[in-house]
Structure formats: C-alpha cells, structure tokens
Amino acid sequence: MLPKSLIQLLEKHRDKIEGTIEDETDTGDGYWVYLRPGWCTDDIGLHTIHEDSAQEVVKAFRYVQPCTCSSCKRANGT
C-alpha cells in the first residue's frame, strides 16, 4: 500500500501521472512515477520520477512542468 502522501499526490495530479505510482520498495528499487505525455520533470525532459522514499517523490514532483519534446507533441497530436 502506498504511503498517504503518495496517494494524495496521485489523487491531486491524475492529469499528470500515467496510471499509478509503482511501489518497488520491497525489492529496494524505491518508487516510480511515470508522467503522462506533455509532462516532464526538468529541463532535460525526463518523463519519470524515481526516488527511494515517498518524501523524495513528493519533493521531486514539485519540478514537474509542461514538456514540448517531439514524443510528447506526437502523443498529444500537436
């Protein structure tokens, strides 16, 4: 079960998150967030957030911004 902070993040930002937040903490691989086309996490255009803790995911999500890379443009039909 996801921590409450990640459930709240998912509910608040369903427009930006593709599917759900994957919890791989049982294998030591942290949390994975896949962003919908049109969103990225920084200026180099990463479309995922991968962090070891829920707190780090929430912090990293603050940097999600609109993406205009060619893949996002194609996916959004622009």
Biopython code that builds the backbone (N, CA, C, O; Angstrom):
import numpy as np
from Bio.PDB.StructureBuilder import StructureBuilder

atoms = [
    (1, "MET", "N", (0.840, -1.180, 0.000)),
    (1, "MET", "CA", (0.000, 0.000, 0.000)),
    (1, "MET", "C", (0.885, 1.244, 0.000)),
    (1, "MET", "O", (1.868, 1.329, 0.736)),
    (2, "LEU", "N", (0.514, 2.194, -0.837)),
    (2, "LEU", "CA", (1.283, 3.436, -0.921)),
    (2, "LEU", "C", (1.113, 4.273, 0.339)),
    (2, "LEU", "O", (0.050, 4.251, 0.959)),
    (3, "PRO", "N", (2.146, 5.008, 0.718)),
    (3, "PRO", "CA", (2.013, 5.948, 1.827)),
    (3, "PRO", "C", (0.955, 7.010, 1.504)),
    (3, "PRO", "O", (0.706, 7.320, 0.339)),
    (4, "LYS", "N", (0.352, 7.549, 2.533)),
    (4, "LYS", "CA", (-0.717, 8.536, 2.378)),
    (4, "LYS", "C", (-0.279, 9.719, 1.508)),
    (4, "LYS", "O", (-1.061, 10.220, 0.700)),
    (5, "SER", "N", (0.960, 10.159, 1.672)),
    (5, "SER", "CA", (1.442, 11.310, 0.898)),
    (5, "SER", "C", (1.431, 11.027, -0.602)),
    (5, "SER", "O", (1.163, 11.924, -1.401)),
    (6, "LEU", "N", (1.723, 9.772, -0.992)),
    (6, "LEU", "CA", (1.728, 9.423, -2.412)),
    (6, "LEU", "C", (0.317, 9.210, -2.944)),
    (6, "LEU", "O", (0.045, 9.510, -4.107)),
    (7, "ILE", "N", (-0.577, 8.700, -2.116)),
    (7, "ILE", "CA", (-1.981, 8.578, -2.513)),
    (7, "ILE", "C", (-2.550, 9.967, -2.779)),
    (7, "ILE", "O", (-3.248, 10.174, -3.772)),
    (8, "GLN", "N", (-2.256, 10.910, -1.905)),
    (8, "GLN", "CA", (-2.727, 12.282, -2.085)),
    (8, "GLN", "C", (-2.133, 12.914, -3.342)),
    (8, "GLN", "O", (-2.833, 13.616, -4.072)),
    (9, "LEU", "N", (-0.859, 12.671, -3.595)),
    (9, "LEU", "CA", (-0.204, 13.190, -4.787)),
    (9, "LEU", "C", (-0.876, 12.632, -6.042)),
    (9, "LEU", "O", (-1.148, 13.373, -6.987)),
    (10, "LEU", "N", (-1.139, 11.343, -6.047)),
    (10, "LEU", "CA", (-1.773, 10.687, -7.182)),
    (10, "LEU", "C", (-3.170, 11.248, -7.423)),
    (10, "LEU", "O", (-3.537, 11.532, -8.563)),
    (11, "GLU", "N", (-3.942, 11.406, -6.367)),
    (11, "GLU", "CA", (-5.305, 11.933, -6.498)),
    (11, "GLU", "C", (-5.305, 13.370, -7.002)),
    (11, "GLU", "O", (-6.147, 13.748, -7.816)),
    (12, "LYS", "N", (-4.379, 14.153, -6.525)),
    (12, "LYS", "CA", (-4.323, 15.572, -6.897)),
    (12, "LYS", "C", (-3.808, 15.779, -8.320)),
    (12, "LYS", "O", (-4.181, 16.753, -8.973)),
    (13, "HIS", "N", (-2.957, 14.875, -8.808)),
    (13, "HIS", "CA", (-2.280, 15.087, -10.091)),
    (13, "HIS", "C", (-2.534, 13.953, -11.091)),
    (13, "HIS", "O", (-1.632, 13.591, -11.846)),
    (14, "ARG", "N", (-3.717, 13.403, -11.106)),
    (14, "ARG", "CA", (-4.045, 12.341, -12.071)),
    (14, "ARG", "C", (-3.870, 12.811, -13.508)),
    (14, "ARG", "O", (-3.637, 12.002, -14.406)),
    (15, "ASP", "N", (-3.983, 14.114, -13.725)),
    (15, "ASP", "CA", (-3.808, 14.661, -15.070)),
    (15, "ASP", "C", (-2.361, 14.604, -15.530)),
    (15, "ASP", "O", (-2.087, 14.715, -16.725)),
    (16, "LYS", "N", (-1.435, 14.433, -14.601)),
    (16, "LYS", "CA", (-0.013, 14.412, -14.925)),
    (16, "LYS", "C", (0.624, 13.037, -14.768)),
    (16, "LYS", "O", (1.684, 12.780, -15.339)),
    (17, "ILE", "N", (-0.008, 12.150, -14.000)),
    (17, "ILE", "CA", (0.566, 10.837, -13.701)),
    (17, "ILE", "C", (-0.110, 9.768, -14.552)),
    (17, "ILE", "O", (-1.336, 9.667, -14.589)),
    (18, "GLU", "N", (0.707, 8.978, -15.229)),
    (18, "GLU", "CA", (0.225, 7.877, -16.069)),
    (18, "GLU", "C", (-0.005, 6.652, -15.182)),
    (18, "GLU", "O", (0.936, 6.124, -14.590)),
    (19, "GLY", "N", (-1.235, 6.212, -15.094)),
    (19, "GLY", "CA", (-1.527, 5.019, -14.300)),
    (19, "GLY", "C", (-1.441, 5.281, -12.817)),
    (19, "GLY", "O", (-2.174, 6.108, -12.273)),
    (20, "THR", "N", (-0.543, 4.574, -12.169)),
    (20, "THR", "CA", (-0.396, 4.695, -10.725)),
    (20, "THR", "C", (1.070, 4.906, -10.370)),
    (20, "THR", "O", (1.934, 4.927, -11.247)),
    (21, "ILE", "N", (1.336, 5.058, -9.108)),
    (21, "ILE", "CA", (2.716, 5.152, -8.630)),
    (21, "ILE", "C", (3.150, 3.743, -8.251)),
    (21, "ILE", "O", (2.498, 3.086, -7.440)),
    (22, "GLU", "N", (4.234, 3.285, -8.827)),
    (22, "GLU", "CA", (4.695, 1.931, -8.570)),
    (22, "GLU", "C", (5.584, 1.885, -7.336)),
    (22, "GLU", "O", (6.545, 2.645, -7.211)),
    (23, "ASP", "N", (5.245, 0.983, -6.436)),
    (23, "ASP", "CA", (5.993, 0.789, -5.198)),
    (23, "ASP", "C", (6.886, -0.435, -5.359)),
    (23, "ASP", "O", (6.415, -1.572, -5.325)),
    (24, "GLU", "N", (8.165, -0.189, -5.531)),
    (24, "GLU", "CA", (9.155, -1.265, -5.669)),
    (24, "GLU", "C", (10.082, -1.300, -4.453)),
    (24, "GLU", "O", (11.205, -1.799, -4.526)),
    (25, "THR", "N", (9.587, -0.758, -3.330)),
    (25, "THR", "CA", (10.436, -0.680, -2.139)),
    (25, "THR", "C", (10.775, -2.063, -1.586)),
    (25, "THR", "O", (11.803, -2.232, -0.930)),
    (26, "ASP", "N", (9.925, -3.046, -1.845)),
    (26, "ASP", "CA", (10.211, -4.395, -1.343)),
    (26, "ASP", "C", (11.419, -5.023, -2.035)),
    (26, "ASP", "O", (12.021, -5.957, -1.506)),
    (27, "THR", "N", (11.777, -4.512, -3.222)),
    (27, "THR", "CA", (12.960, -5.014, -3.927)),
    (27, "THR", "C", (14.135, -4.037, -3.813)),
    (27, "THR", "O", (15.195, -4.253, -4.400)),
    (28, "GLY", "N", (13.929, -2.959, -3.048)),
    (28, "GLY", "CA", (14.987, -1.971, -2.876)),
    (28, "GLY", "C", (15.077, -0.970, -4.007)),
    (28, "GLY", "O", (16.060, -0.239, -4.116)),
    (29, "ASP", "N", (14.046, -0.932, -4.858)),
    (29, "ASP", "CA", (14.092, -0.043, -6.023)),
    (29, "ASP", "C", (13.198, 1.191, -5.875)),
    (29, "ASP", "O", (12.940, 1.874, -6.866)),
    (30, "GLY", "N", (12.731, 1.487, -4.693)),
    (30, "GLY", "CA", (12.013, 2.731, -4.429)),
    (30, "GLY", "C", (10.665, 2.843, -5.109)),
    (30, "GLY", "O", (9.970, 1.854, -5.339)),
    (31, "TYR", "N", (10.317, 4.084, -5.424)),
    (31, "TYR", "CA", (9.038, 4.407, -6.057)),
    (31, "TYR", "C", (9.277, 4.935, -7.460)),
    (31, "TYR", "O", (10.241, 5.659, -7.710)),
    (32, "TRP", "N", (8.382, 4.562, -8.376)),
    (32, "TRP", "CA", (8.449, 5.017, -9.767)),
    (32, "TRP", "C", (7.158, 5.728, -10.113)),
    (32, "TRP", "O", (6.067, 5.227, -9.841)),
    (33, "VAL", "N", (7.289, 6.904, -10.717)),
    (33, "VAL", "CA", (6.150, 7.663, -11.205)),
    (33, "VAL", "C", (6.383, 7.910, -12.692)),
    (33, "VAL", "O", (7.403, 8.478, -13.080)),
    (34, "TYR", "N", (5.437, 7.482, -13.519)),
    (34, "TYR", "CA", (5.520, 7.705, -14.962)),
    (34, "TYR", "C", (4.572, 8.837, -15.312)),
    (34, "TYR", "O", (3.384, 8.796, -14.990)),
    (35, "LEU", "N", (5.115, 9.850, -15.977)),
    (35, "LEU", "CA", (4.313, 11.027, -16.299)),
    (35, "LEU", "C", (3.592, 10.854, -17.630)),
    (35, "LEU", "O", (4.094, 10.205, -18.547)),
    (36, "ARG", "N", (2.421, 11.441, -17.715)),
    (36, "ARG", "CA", (1.648, 11.418, -18.959)),
    (36, "ARG", "C", (2.387, 12.235, -20.018)),
    (36, "ARG", "O", (3.180, 13.119, -19.694)),
    (37, "PRO", "N", (2.115, 11.925, -21.287)),
    (37, "PRO", "CA", (2.687, 12.758, -22.350)),
    (37, "PRO", "C", (2.294, 14.222, -22.138)),
    (37, "PRO", "O", (1.151, 14.545, -21.813)),
    (38, "GLY", "N", (3.275, 15.082, -22.332)),
    (38, "GLY", "CA", (3.061, 16.510, -22.127)),
    (38, "GLY", "C", (3.644, 17.032, -20.828)),
    (38, "GLY", "O", (3.582, 18.228, -20.543)),
    (39, "TRP", "N", (4.221, 16.113, -20.029)),
    (39, "TRP", "CA", (4.807, 16.497, -18.741)),
    (39, "TRP", "C", (6.198, 15.891, -18.596)),
    (39, "TRP", "O", (6.444, 14.769, -19.040)),
    (40, "CYS", "N", (7.098, 16.634, -17.975)),
    (40, "CYS", "CA", (8.441, 16.134, -17.681)),
    (40, "CYS", "C", (8.886, 16.703, -16.340)),
    (40, "CYS", "O", (8.224, 17.564, -15.760)),
    (41, "THR", "N", (10.017, 16.207, -15.865)),
    (41, "THR", "CA", (10.451, 16.600, -14.527)),
    (41, "THR", "C", (11.498, 17.701, -14.494)),
    (41, "THR", "O", (11.737, 18.293, -13.441)),
    (42, "ASP", "N", (12.116, 17.982, -15.613)),
    (42, "ASP", "CA", (13.157, 19.008, -15.594)),
    (42, "ASP", "C", (13.473, 19.451, -17.011)),
    (42, "ASP", "O", (12.820, 19.032, -17.967)),
    (43, "ASP", "N", (14.458, 20.284, -17.132)),
    (43, "ASP", "CA", (14.798, 20.850, -18.436)),
    (43, "ASP", "C", (15.373, 19.841, -19.426)),
    (43, "ASP", "O", (15.410, 20.116, -20.625)),
    (44, "ILE", "N", (15.824, 18.671, -18.946)),
    (44, "ILE", "CA", (16.345, 17.686, -19.897)),
    (44, "ILE", "C", (15.258, 16.709, -20.344)),
    (44, "ILE", "O", (15.527, 15.805, -21.136)),
    (45, "GLY", "N", (14.047, 16.881, -19.849)),
    (45, "GLY", "CA", (12.908, 16.146, -20.369)),
    (45, "GLY", "C", (12.709, 14.733, -19.860)),
    (45, "GLY", "O", (12.246, 13.877, -20.614)),
    (46, "LEU", "N", (13.038, 14.460, -18.622)),
    (46, "LEU", "CA", (12.769, 13.136, -18.067)),
    (46, "LEU", "C", (11.269, 12.975, -17.852)),
    (46, "LEU", "O", (10.604, 13.889, -17.365)),
    (47, "HIS", "N", (10.743, 11.818, -18.215)),
    (47, "HIS", "CA", (9.306, 11.573, -18.100)),
    (47, "HIS", "C", (8.967, 10.628, -16.951)),
    (47, "HIS", "O", (7.860, 10.093, -16.883)),
    (48, "THR", "N", (9.920, 10.429, -16.057)),
    (48, "THR", "CA", (9.710, 9.588, -14.882)),
    (48, "THR", "C", (10.295, 10.271, -13.654)),
    (48, "THR", "O", (11.174, 11.129, -13.742)),
    (49, "ILE", "N", (9.777, 9.859, -12.524)),
    (49, "ILE", "CA", (10.367, 10.216, -11.232)),
    (49, "ILE", "C", (10.707, 8.895, -10.566)),
    (49, "ILE", "O", (9.859, 8.007, -10.478)),
    (50, "HIS", "N", (11.924, 8.757, -10.104)),
    (50, "HIS", "CA", (12.361, 7.548, -9.413)),
    (50, "HIS", "C", (13.098, 7.984, -8.165)),
    (50, "HIS", "O", (14.163, 8.596, -8.243)),
    (51, "GLU", "N", (12.529, 7.666, -7.014)),
    (51, "GLU", "CA", (13.119, 8.057, -5.738)),
    (51, "GLU", "C", (13.011, 6.909, -4.749)),
    (51, "GLU", "O", (12.194, 6.004, -4.915)),
    (52, "ASP", "N", (13.843, 6.959, -3.722)),
    (52, "ASP", "CA", (13.867, 5.900, -2.715)),
    (52, "ASP", "C", (12.781, 6.041, -1.660)),
    (52, "ASP", "O", (12.367, 5.047, -1.064)),
    (53, "SER", "N", (12.314, 7.266, -1.419)),
    (53, "SER", "CA", (11.312, 7.464, -0.369)),
    (53, "SER", "C", (10.127, 8.272, -0.892)),
    (53, "SER", "O", (10.233, 8.993, -1.885)),
    (54, "ALA", "N", (9.009, 8.135, -0.207)),
    (54, "ALA", "CA", (7.809, 8.895, -0.565)),
    (54, "ALA", "C", (8.073, 10.398, -0.451)),
    (54, "ALA", "O", (7.626, 11.178, -1.292)),
    (55, "GLN", "N", (8.785, 10.789, 0.571)),
    (55, "GLN", "CA", (9.103, 12.206, 0.774)),
    (55, "GLN", "C", (9.899, 12.754, -0.411)),
    (55, "GLN", "O", (9.656, 13.877, -0.854)),
    (56, "GLU", "N", (10.839, 11.977, -0.920)),
    (56, "GLU", "CA", (11.634, 12.408, -2.064)),
    (56, "GLU", "C", (10.786, 12.497, -3.337)),
    (56, "GLU", "O", (11.012, 13.372, -4.172)),
    (57, "VAL", "N", (9.814, 11.594, -3.485)),
    (57, "VAL", "CA", (8.918, 11.662, -4.648)),
    (57, "VAL", "C", (8.123, 12.956, -4.611)),
    (57, "VAL", "O", (8.040, 13.667, -5.613)),
    (58, "VAL", "N", (7.545, 13.261, -3.472)),
    (58, "VAL", "CA", (6.751, 14.489, -3.334)),
    (58, "VAL", "C", (7.614, 15.713, -3.636)),
    (58, "VAL", "O", (7.170, 16.635, -4.320)),
    (59, "LYS", "N", (8.832, 15.721, -3.131)),
    (59, "LYS", "CA", (9.740, 16.837, -3.386)),
    (59, "LYS", "C", (10.075, 16.944, -4.877)),
    (59, "LYS", "O", (10.057, 18.039, -5.441)),
    (60, "ALA", "N", (10.381, 15.812, -5.514)),
    (60, "ALA", "CA", (10.733, 15.816, -6.936)),
    (60, "ALA", "C", (9.546, 16.238, -7.802)),
    (60, "ALA", "O", (9.737, 16.837, -8.860)),
    (61, "PHE", "N", (8.339, 15.935, -7.368)),
    (61, "PHE", "CA", (7.160, 16.263, -8.159)),
    (61, "PHE", "C", (6.976, 17.771, -8.304)),
    (61, "PHE", "O", (6.308, 18.233, -9.229)),
    (62, "ARG", "N", (7.555, 18.519, -7.409)),
    (62, "ARG", "CA", (7.485, 19.987, -7.495)),
    (62, "ARG", "C", (8.110, 20.519, -8.779)),
    (62, "ARG", "O", (7.819, 21.640, -9.197)),
    (63, "TYR", "N", (8.961, 19.724, -9.397)),
    (63, "TYR", "CA", (9.668, 20.158, -10.604)),
    (63, "TYR", "C", (9.000, 19.687, -11.894)),
    (63, "TYR", "O", (9.542, 19.902, -12.979)),
    (64, "VAL", "N", (7.844, 19.055, -11.796)),
    (64, "VAL", "CA", (7.115, 18.631, -12.998)),
    (64, "VAL", "C", (6.631, 19.883, -13.727)),
    (64, "VAL", "O", (6.085, 20.812, -13.130)),
    (65, "GLN", "N", (6.853, 19.869, -15.042)),
    (65, "GLN", "CA", (6.500, 21.029, -15.863)),
    (65, "GLN", "C", (6.019, 20.561, -17.234)),
    (65, "GLN", "O", (6.250, 19.412, -17.611)),
    (66, "PRO", "N", (5.361, 21.431, -17.972)),
    (66, "PRO", "CA", (4.948, 21.052, -19.329)),
    (66, "PRO", "C", (6.158, 20.667, -20.177)),
    (66, "PRO", "O", (7.230, 21.261, -20.063)),
    (67, "CYS", "N", (5.964, 19.663, -21.027)),
    (67, "CYS", "CA", (7.030, 19.179, -21.897)),
    (67, "CYS", "C", (6.631, 19.372, -23.357)),
    (67, "CYS", "O", (5.500, 19.088, -23.752)),
    (68, "THR", "N", (7.558, 19.848, -24.125)),
    (68, "THR", "CA", (7.289, 20.062, -25.558)),
    (68, "THR", "C", (8.238, 19.249, -26.428)),
    (68, "THR", "O", (8.510, 19.624, -27.569)),
    (69, "CYS", "N", (8.742, 18.142, -25.897)),
    (69, "CYS", "CA", (9.613, 17.289, -26.712)),
    (69, "CYS", "C", (8.788, 16.687, -27.858)),
    (69, "CYS", "O", (7.558, 16.710, -27.824)),
    (70, "SER", "N", (9.465, 16.159, -28.853)),
    (70, "SER", "CA", (8.774, 15.636, -30.029)),
    (70, "SER", "C", (7.869, 14.445, -29.665)),
    (70, "SER", "O", (6.796, 14.303, -30.251)),
    (71, "SER", "N", (8.264, 13.609, -28.737)),
    (71, "SER", "CA", (7.424, 12.479, -28.327)),
    (71, "SER", "C", (6.122, 12.949, -27.682)),
    (71, "SER", "O", (5.052, 12.404, -27.955)),
    (72, "CYS", "N", (6.220, 13.947, -26.838)),
    (72, "CYS", "CA", (5.019, 14.478, -26.182)),
    (72, "CYS", "C", (4.116, 15.178, -27.196)),
    (72, "CYS", "O", (2.893, 15.052, -27.135)),
    (73, "LYS", "N", (4.718, 15.910, -28.119)),
    (73, "LYS", "CA", (3.922, 16.575, -29.146)),
    (73, "LYS", "C", (3.172, 15.557, -29.986)),
    (73, "LYS", "O", (1.987, 15.738, -30.265)),
    (74, "ARG", "N", (3.851, 14.480, -30.397)),
    (74, "ARG", "CA", (3.188, 13.431, -31.182)),
    (74, "ARG", "C", (2.053, 12.788, -30.400)),
    (74, "ARG", "O", (0.962, 12.584, -30.932)),
    (75, "ALA", "N", (2.306, 12.473, -29.156)),
    (75, "ALA", "CA", (1.305, 11.810, -28.325)),
    (75, "ALA", "C", (0.075, 12.683, -28.103)),
    (75, "ALA", "O", (-1.038, 12.180, -27.955)),
    (76, "ASN", "N", (0.289, 13.978, -28.083)),
    (76, "ASN", "CA", (-0.822, 14.910, -27.873)),
    (76, "ASN", "C", (-1.395, 15.443, -29.177)),
    (76, "ASN", "O", (-2.298, 16.278, -29.166)),
    (77, "GLY", "N", (-0.870, 14.960, -30.305)),
    (77, "GLY", "CA", (-1.398, 15.365, -31.600)),
    (77, "GLY", "C", (-1.104, 16.793, -31.995)),
    (77, "GLY", "O", (-1.862, 17.410, -32.744)),
    (78, "THR", "N", (0.009, 17.319, -31.486)),
    (78, "THR", "CA", (0.380, 18.697, -31.855)),
    (78, "THR", "C", (1.662, 18.733, -32.662)),
    (78, "THR", "O", (2.116, 19.808, -33.053)),
]
sb = StructureBuilder()
sb.init_structure("model")
sb.init_model(0)
sb.init_chain("A")
sb.init_seg("    ")
for serial, (resi, resn, name, xyz) in enumerate(atoms, 1):
    if name == "N":
        sb.init_residue(resn, " ", resi, " ")
    sb.init_atom(name, np.array(xyz, "f"), 0.0, 1.0, " ", f" {name:<3s}", serial, name[0])
structure = sb.get_structure()
